[in-house]
């Protein structure tokens, strides 16, 4: 069964540093997403991406965040100048034509 | 209007019992209602999903009941097992749109 993959599984960074989280969505999917889950809380939408541009973003997704799909397979989330409150699990997801969403295993980001 | 409200927040069920988790939505444009199961340290995994043209969908021990007029849907887990212990999220979206998640229900099935 096809799956969404994410790297790294765990990223530790110092406050103020930049991090890039990587995802490889399912190859024939068209819609891509990043979600965030702070420990013990619900999964929160960050951004959706379609046709090589952002289609929707949440209030959380401010100028500190950016996404891109540089080579047609990878889908990245960049967080500039990380803050302590950015510590969370970050999930990539992709959506096929049938509307079924598949999530990656997540990247645990720890900002110290 | 984009919210999906989920209850209860936590649920303890005896092995063999029925687990019931409820969700309510507001946006009538939603046309796809999946349930995700999440184990600690893992990403949410699609469990079962329903579209509003049917009132019930069953897959094994898992059943979704859908009430379009009330804008509610629920997950029933029959013969609950300790291995079902996980966090369950309901969600909703419209085609191509973002998935909106409920707050999650932490299910614990006691042996």
Interface residues (C-beta under 8 A of the other chain):
Chain A: X4 X30 X31 X33 X35 X41 X42 X43 X44 X45 X48 X50 X55 X56 X91 X93 X95 X99 X100 X101 X102 X103 X104 X105 X106
Chain B: X31 X32 X34 X36 X41 X42 X43 X44 X45 X46 X49 X89 X91 X93 X95 X96 X97 X98 X99 X100 X101 X102 X103 X104
